[in-house]
Amino acid sequence: MLRRAITPGQTKDTMNDTSRYQRPDDATIREKLDDLQYQVTQREGTERPFDNAYNDEKRDGIYVDIVSGEPLFSSRDKFDSGTGWPSFTQPIDPQYVRTRTDFKLILPRKEVRSVIADSHLGHVFTDGPAPTGLRYCMNSAAMRFVPREDMDAEGYGEYLALFE
């Protein structure tokens, strides 16, 4: 699933280094996030459809966890699902995303969370387009967009290969 190449000076070990991301303590998270971001990421909330920052975002770049900075999704895997939330066919790197079964709406759904920050991101459904058939339906409030031109300066240079 991962289409990332190793960049010069990088090894498989540094490519999979999760130690540079960490979950801050709750007081720091509360201070860093606005009310909606906190409700979504820490209390498993959901933002309103069509009224969010990234549903209509069209630029090249990546989406990272708003709490930890973990790289989550690429604009190259984003598609318009018509649901009002940003949707993706797959994560950038599965080591930063996990799922668990959620029964909040009685019927089971697959909740998507970041691995290190344990932020609630959204849900994944099996009604997406090829090549995966998956629809990662995410909350903009759980993510921060890093435009392609800023990725290297912000420490995400190894993901620039996704846009070549």
Contacts in CASP RR format, 6 or more apart in sequence:
PFRMAT RR
TARGET T0000
AUTHOR 0000-0000-0000
METHOD contacts of the structure
MODEL  1
MLRRAITPGQTKDTMNDTSRYQRPDDATIREKLDDLQYQVTQREGTERPF
DNAYNDEKRDGIYVDIVSGEPLFSSRDKFDSGTGWPSFTQPIDPQYVRTR
TDFKLILPRKEVRSVIADSHLGHVFTDGPAPTGLRYCMNSAAMRFVPRED
MDAEGYGEYLALFE
1 90 0 8 1.000
1 91 0 8 1.000
1 94 0 8 1.000
1 132 0 8 1.000
2 92 0 8 1.000
2 93 0 8 1.000
2 94 0 8 1.000
3 162 0 8 1.000
4 15 0 8 1.000
4 92 0 8 1.000
4 93 0 8 1.000
4 158 0 8 1.000
4 159 0 8 1.000
4 161 0 8 1.000
4 162 0 8 1.000
5 161 0 8 1.000
6 12 0 8 1.000
6 15 0 8 1.000
7 157 0 8 1.000
7 158 0 8 1.000
7 160 0 8 1.000
7 161 0 8 1.000
10 158 0 8 1.000
15 158 0 8 1.000
16 95 0 8 1.000
18 70 0 8 1.000
18 95 0 8 1.000
18 96 0 8 1.000
18 115 0 8 1.000
18 116 0 8 1.000
21 65 0 8 1.000
21 68 0 8 1.000
21 69 0 8 1.000
21 70 0 8 1.000
21 96 0 8 1.000
21 116 0 8 1.000
21 117 0 8 1.000
22 68 0 8 1.000
22 116 0 8 1.000
22 117 0 8 1.000
23 29 0 8 1.000
23 67 0 8 1.000
23 68 0 8 1.000
23 116 0 8 1.000
23 117 0 8 1.000
23 118 0 8 1.000
24 32 0 8 1.000
24 67 0 8 1.000
24 68 0 8 1.000
26 42 0 8 1.000
29 38 0 8 1.000
29 41 0 8 1.000
29 42 0 8 1.000
29 67 0 8 1.000
30 38 0 8 1.000
32 67 0 8 1.000
33 41 0 8 1.000
33 42 0 8 1.000
33 66 0 8 1.000
33 67 0 8 1.000
36 47 0 8 1.000
36 141 0 8 1.000
37 66 0 8 1.000
37 141 0 8 1.000
37 142 0 8 1.000
39 45 0 8 1.000
39 141 0 8 1.000
40 46 0 8 1.000
40 47 0 8 1.000
40 120 0 8 1.000
40 139 0 8 1.000
40 141 0 8 1.000
40 142 0 8 1.000
41 66 0 8 1.000
41 67 0 8 1.000
41 117 0 8 1.000
41 119 0 8 1.000
41 120 0 8 1.000
41 121 0 8 1.000
41 141 0 8 1.000
41 142 0 8 1.000
42 119 0 8 1.000
42 120 0 8 1.000
43 120 0 8 1.000
44 102 0 8 1.000
44 104 0 8 1.000
44 111 0 8 1.000
44 120 0 8 1.000
45 120 0 8 1.000
45 139 0 8 1.000
46 122 0 8 1.000
46 139 0 8 1.000
47 85 0 8 1.000
47 139 0 8 1.000
47 140 0 8 1.000
47 141 0 8 1.000
49 55 0 8 1.000
49 83 0 8 1.000
49 84 0 8 1.000
49 85 0 8 1.000
50 84 0 8 1.000
52 84 0 8 1.000
52 85 0 8 1.000
52 86 0 8 1.000
52 139 0 8 1.000
52 140 0 8 1.000
52 141 0 8 1.000
53 140 0 8 1.000
53 141 0 8 1.000
53 145 0 8 1.000
54 63 0 8 1.000
54 86 0 8 1.000
54 140 0 8 1.000
54 143 0 8 1.000
54 145 0 8 1.000
55 84 0 8 1.000
55 85 0 8 1.000
55 86 0 8 1.000
55 140 0 8 1.000
57 75 0 8 1.000
57 78 0 8 1.000
57 86 0 8 1.000
57 145 0 8 1.000
58 75 0 8 1.000
59 75 0 8 1.000
59 145 0 8 1.000
59 147 0 8 1.000
59 148 0 8 1.000
60 75 0 8 1.000
60 76 0 8 1.000
60 147 0 8 1.000
60 148 0 8 1.000
60 163 0 8 1.000
61 74 0 8 1.000
61 75 0 8 1.000
61 145 0 8 1.000
61 146 0 8 1.000
61 147 0 8 1.000
61 148 0 8 1.000
61 151 0 8 1.000
61 163 0 8 1.000
62 71 0 8 1.000
62 72 0 8 1.000
62 73 0 8 1.000
62 74 0 8 1.000
62 75 0 8 1.000
62 92 0 8 1.000
62 145 0 8 1.000
62 146 0 8 1.000
62 151 0 8 1.000
62 156 0 8 1.000
62 159 0 8 1.000
62 162 0 8 1.000
63 72 0 8 1.000
63 73 0 8 1.000
63 74 0 8 1.000
63 75 0 8 1.000
63 86 0 8 1.000
63 138 0 8 1.000
63 143 0 8 1.000
63 144 0 8 1.000
63 145 0 8 1.000
63 146 0 8 1.000
64 70 0 8 1.000
64 71 0 8 1.000
64 72 0 8 1.000
64 143 0 8 1.000
64 144 0 8 1.000
64 146 0 8 1.000
64 156 0 8 1.000
65 72 0 8 1.000
65 96 0 8 1.000
65 114 0 8 1.000
65 116 0 8 1.000
65 117 0 8 1.000
65 119 0 8 1.000
65 121 0 8 1.000
65 142 0 8 1.000
65 143 0 8 1.000
65 144 0 8 1.000
66 119 0 8 1.000
66 141 0 8 1.000
66 142 0 8 1.000
66 143 0 8 1.000
66 144 0 8 1.000
67 114 0 8 1.000
67 117 0 8 1.000
67 119 0 8 1.000
68 114 0 8 1.000
68 116 0 8 1.000
68 117 0 8 1.000
68 119 0 8 1.000
69 117 0 8 1.000
69 144 0 8 1.000
70 96 0 8 1.000
70 114 0 8 1.000
70 115 0 8 1.000
70 116 0 8 1.000
70 117 0 8 1.000
71 92 0 8 1.000
71 93 0 8 1.000
71 96 0 8 1.000
71 156 0 8 1.000
71 159 0 8 1.000
72 91 0 8 1.000
72 92 0 8 1.000
72 96 0 8 1.000
72 97 0 8 1.000
72 114 0 8 1.000
72 121 0 8 1.000
72 138 0 8 1.000
72 143 0 8 1.000
73 86 0 8 1.000
73 88 0 8 1.000
73 90 0 8 1.000
73 91 0 8 1.000
73 92 0 8 1.000
73 136 0 8 1.000
73 138 0 8 1.000
73 143 0 8 1.000
74 88 0 8 1.000
74 92 0 8 1.000
74 159 0 8 1.000
74 162 0 8 1.000
75 148 0 8 1.000
76 162 0 8 1.000
76 163 0 8 1.000
77 88 0 8 1.000
77 89 0 8 1.000
77 90 0 8 1.000
77 92 0 8 1.000
78 86 0 8 1.000
78 87 0 8 1.000
78 88 0 8 1.000
79 87 0 8 1.000
79 88 0 8 1.000
79 89 0 8 1.000
79 128 0 8 1.000
79 129 0 8 1.000
80 87 0 8 1.000
81 87 0 8 1.000
81 128 0 8 1.000
81 135 0 8 1.000
81 137 0 8 1.000
83 137 0 8 1.000
85 137 0 8 1.000
85 138 0 8 1.000
85 139 0 8 1.000
85 140 0 8 1.000
86 137 0 8 1.000
86 138 0 8 1.000
86 140 0 8 1.000
86 143 0 8 1.000
87 128 0 8 1.000
87 135 0 8 1.000
87 136 0 8 1.000
87 137 0 8 1.000
87 138 0 8 1.000
88 135 0 8 1.000
88 136 0 8 1.000
88 138 0 8 1.000
89 128 0 8 1.000
89 129 0 8 1.000
89 131 0 8 1.000
89 132 0 8 1.000
89 133 0 8 1.000
89 134 0 8 1.000
89 135 0 8 1.000
89 136 0 8 1.000
90 132 0 8 1.000
90 134 0 8 1.000
90 136 0 8 1.000
91 97 0 8 1.000
91 136 0 8 1.000
92 159 0 8 1.000
92 162 0 8 1.000
95 115 0 8 1.000
96 114 0 8 1.000
96 115 0 8 1.000
96 116 0 8 1.000
97 112 0 8 1.000
97 113 0 8 1.000
97 114 0 8 1.000
97 115 0 8 1.000
97 121 0 8 1.000
98 112 0 8 1.000
98 113 0 8 1.000
98 114 0 8 1.000
98 115 0 8 1.000
99 110 0 8 1.000
99 111 0 8 1.000
99 112 0 8 1.000
99 113 0 8 1.000
99 124 0 8 1.000
100 110 0 8 1.000
100 111 0 8 1.000
100 113 0 8 1.000
101 108 0 8 1.000
101 109 0 8 1.000
101 110 0 8 1.000
101 111 0 8 1.000
102 108 0 8 1.000
102 109 0 8 1.000
102 110 0 8 1.000
102 111 0 8 1.000
102 123 0 8 1.000
103 109 0 8 1.000
109 123 0 8 1.000
109 125 0 8 1.000
110 123 0 8 1.000
110 124 0 8 1.000
110 125 0 8 1.000
111 120 0 8 1.000
111 122 0 8 1.000
111 123 0 8 1.000
112 120 0 8 1.000
112 121 0 8 1.000
112 122 0 8 1.000
112 123 0 8 1.000
112 124 0 8 1.000
112 136 0 8 1.000
112 138 0 8 1.000
113 119 0 8 1.000
113 120 0 8 1.000
113 121 0 8 1.000
114 121 0 8 1.000
114 142 0 8 1.000
119 142 0 8 1.000
120 139 0 8 1.000
120 142 0 8 1.000
121 136 0 8 1.000
121 138 0 8 1.000
121 139 0 8 1.000
121 142 0 8 1.000
121 143 0 8 1.000
122 136 0 8 1.000
122 137 0 8 1.000
122 138 0 8 1.000
122 139 0 8 1.000
122 142 0 8 1.000
123 137 0 8 1.000
124 134 0 8 1.000
124 135 0 8 1.000
124 136 0 8 1.000
124 137 0 8 1.000
125 134 0 8 1.000
125 135 0 8 1.000
125 137 0 8 1.000
126 133 0 8 1.000
126 134 0 8 1.000
126 135 0 8 1.000
127 133 0 8 1.000
127 135 0 8 1.000
128 134 0 8 1.000
128 135 0 8 1.000
129 135 0 8 1.000
146 154 0 8 1.000
146 156 0 8 1.000
148 160 0 8 1.000
148 163 0 8 1.000
151 157 0 8 1.000
151 159 0 8 1.000
151 160 0 8 1.000
152 160 0 8 1.000
END
